[in-house]
Amino acid sequence: MQRNFAVAFSLVELLVTVAIIGILAALIMPALSNAKEGGRATLCQSNLHQIGMALQMYVGENKNRMPTMYDQSAGSNYQTNPAAINVVLSNQLGSLQVLCCPSDNAQVFQQTGSSYSWNNLVNGQDADHLQIFATAYALTKIPLVFDKQSFHAALGTNRAVNYLYADGHIKNLLILGGTK
């Protein structure tokens, strides 16, 4: 006489397996969240690169002068301000969606026309000889365009904002320094 026994897992074995899978998932989720935010930060930097190219075109078309632009605050009618970044650079940008940071969950873009701020201290200046408060700085030290808010705070407080500098490089760290 031969008996066939079905091989099965006990309830305890199944519960232990589910618990282990749950613990592993809990460990992996923050890493996936940081990776996702890192990807959005990279897209934001790509947007800043395109804005930098638009600024170069603008400067080339306007006797090497920086544009005169002012930021819009939330609640103002950004469509009527002729000096907003989305108006001044509209011909050079190609698409105004470039002005929307992928991590802009606060809908700053929808409220102001841009997720990015413009450094109005360089308004109308010669692009090759920028000064801040009558002090000449190296172009590598002067931020031109940057996130209006700490959109990338999930990456850490030092990397929460992306910056486009006057020499065209992009960093998610504000570089402050002395002259030259």
N, C-alpha and C positions, 0 to 999 in steps of 0.2 A: 504494500500500500504506500503510495507516494502522495505527500501533501504539498500543495503549492501555497506558499505564503506570499502575500503582496508586500512589497517593500514600500514603506511609507515613512514620512517624517512625523515625529511626535509634535505635539502642540508647543512644547518647550523649545524644541529645535527651531521651529518656524518663528517663534517670537524672538529668539536670540538673533536669528538671521535678519529679521526686519529691524531690530534695534541697531545692529551693526551697520546696516545700510543707511538708517536714519542718521547715525552719528557721522558716517563718512559724508553724507550729503550736507550736513550742517557745517562740516569743516571746509567743504569745497565751495559753498555758496558765497562767502565773502571774497574769495579769490576770484570767482567769476564776476562778481559785482565790480571789483577793482579793474579787472580786465576790460569789462564793458565801458566803464568810465574812462579808462585809458584810451580806448578806441574813439570815444566821443571827443576827448581832448585832442587827439590827433586830427580829427575832422575839423575841429575849431582852429587848430594851427594851420590847416590847409586853407580855411576861409581867410585867416589873417594874411596868408601868403598871397591870395588872390586880391585882397584889399591893398596889399603892398604894391602889387603889379599895377592896380588901378591908380594908385597914388603916383607911381612913376610915370604913367601915361599922362596924368593930369599935369604934373610938374613939367614934363616935356612939351606939352601944348600951351603952357602958360609962363613962358620966359623964366623957367627954373624957380618959380615961386610956389610955396606951399599953399594949399587951399585955405580959405577962411571958413571954418565950420564950427558949429556949436552943438553940444549935446541936447537932446530932448529929454525932459523929465517925464515920468509917468503921469498920465492925466492930461498932458498938453496935446494939442492937435498937431502931430508931427507932419501931417501932410501939407500944412500951410506954411511951415517954416522954410524959407528958401535957402537957408544956410545949414541944414541938417546933412549928415553924411550920406543918407539915402537919396538926397536930392542932388547934392554937389557932385557925387561920384557915379550917379546913375548911368551916364553915357559910357563910362569906362568899365563898370562892373560886369555888364552883360546880364546878370540876374541879381535882383535884390535879395534873394534867398541866401546869398553869400554873407549877408549881414546878420544872419540868424545862427547863433551858436547852438550846436546840437544838444548841449546840456542846459539850455535855457528853459527850465521847467517853471520859472516864475512869469513867463510870457512877457518878458521885457521887450522882445522884438515886436510883438503885436501891439504893445502900448506905446512904444517910442520910435518904431521904424528901424531899430538896430539893437543888437545885443552887445555892441561894442561902443566904447567911448573914444573920443578924439581928444588929443592933448592940444587944447586951444592956445597954449602958450607959444606954439610955433606958427600960429595963423599968419599967413602972408609973407613969411620970411623966405630968404634965399635958401633953397634946399641944401646947398653946399656949406653954408655958414650959419647953422642954427644956434640960437642962444636962448637960454632960459634965465629970465630975470637979469639980462645984460651980462651973463656969464657964458662963455663958450665951452661947450662940452663936446667930447668925442661923439660921433654919430652912433657909436655902439652903446652909448649910455642914455640916449634920449628915446623914451617910449613915445610912439606916435598913436597907436591904436591898441586898445586892451579891453578885456571883458568888463562889462559894467558892474557885474557882481561876481562873487566867488562861485562861479558855476561848477568848478571842478574840485570842490572842497573834499570830495571823497578820496582824492589822491593825496591829501595832506594840506595843511595850512600854507606851507611854502610853495605849493604847486597849484593853488586854487584858481589862479588867474593867468591867462596867456597874454603875452605882450609882443607887439610888432615894434621893432626898434628902427630908428632912422636909417641905419645902414642896410636894412632889409632882413636882418636875422630875426628869428622868432624864438622866444623862450617862455616857459611857464614859471619864470622867476624874475622878479624885478631886480635889475642891476642898478645900484646906486653907486656913484663914484664922484671923485673930484674932477677937476678940469683935465682936459686932454687925456 
